[in-house]
Amino acid sequence: MYDLLVLGGLGVDIRVRVPALPLPVVDSLTVEPIDLRIGNTGAGVALAAHALGLRVAVIDTLGADPAGEVVRAALSRTEVQTVLAEAPGGTRRSVNLVDPGGRRMSLYDPRPSEETAPFAMAQVAELIRQSRHVHLSIMNWVRDLLPDLGVLLGEDGRSSTDLHDWDGHNPYHRPFAEVAELVLVSGVALGDRTTALPAALSPSAPAVPVPAGGPARTQPVTAGGPAVAVPGRAGDSATAVAGRPVLVTWGADGADLHLDGDITRIPAATPPGPVVDTNGAGDAFAAGVIAARLRGATWAEAAGYAARVAAAACTHDGMEYPPGLLPPP
């Protein structure tokens, strides 16, 4: 029995510490040693959830290459259970440029994807039946299985997906949101369109509209304050689809929980130490929400706890969290 099954999202991160972002336009820069380590979104969720005490399994593809060996070695140092198939195109990888304040810019190489899903649906279905929660990474092979996953998970199935920096228009992301119970998405590319996001994720709804003047964050979250519920307003389309929660994340400005037509502001937590690496903070946030919900927390309680998990994750270099770093529920 697993607490969490992660579908897809394994890869490596090539971490480069740079003097500033954006980089100066010069021929060359001398940097600290460049590290190759386990990374990408599925690994981030799985490793953070494991550090929080969950029983975790992950199913995905890895290349028969040095990058794949880095991922296999890292997972072997944990109790995360793996079901892996070979990716002919090689292991996914990202180059993460990290400035002295811990901010990062990621250059993502998804590798050539498989033409068909590398796992039989029956194999995936058996893992899902053994799991209390399923997290859907936005990988091509997972997308191919979404019609069957939607039927298998059903309305009561505990599941989640992270749409990352979705702009509200790219049609690739939407099927994941229609299947998952919980949707996480960065507000960076959405701006003011986040108020229309939950309604836009309902079946046959149009893409999220762009307000006049373009997206802007007009009401930043104040870190450290209590979560504040903002009632839905007449004409506001921020109505959760059939009670499904949508968490819009704003990095150091916290998150907004959209649920049943209301918006609850989730303040960012204060990191327990210096920020050294923000890569994986969003994945740690997702893991925190999942862990808290499995222990009976409300959505707002789970998001508040997840903010503390994400803040702690930022104080560690990489995603292989040492025991005791992430706060217990």
Beta strands, then each sheet from edge to edge (+ up, - down):
strand 1: 2-7
strand 2: 11-17
strand 3: 35-39
strand 4: 56-62
strand 5: 81-86
strand 6: 93-98
strand 7: 104-109
strand 8: 131-136
strand 9: 159-162
strand 10: 182-186
strand 11: 228-230
strand 12: 246-249
strand 13: 255-259
strand 14: 262-266
sheet 1: 5+ 4+ 1+ 8+ 9+ 10+ 12+ 13- 14+ 11-
sheet 2: 3+ 2- 6- 7+
end
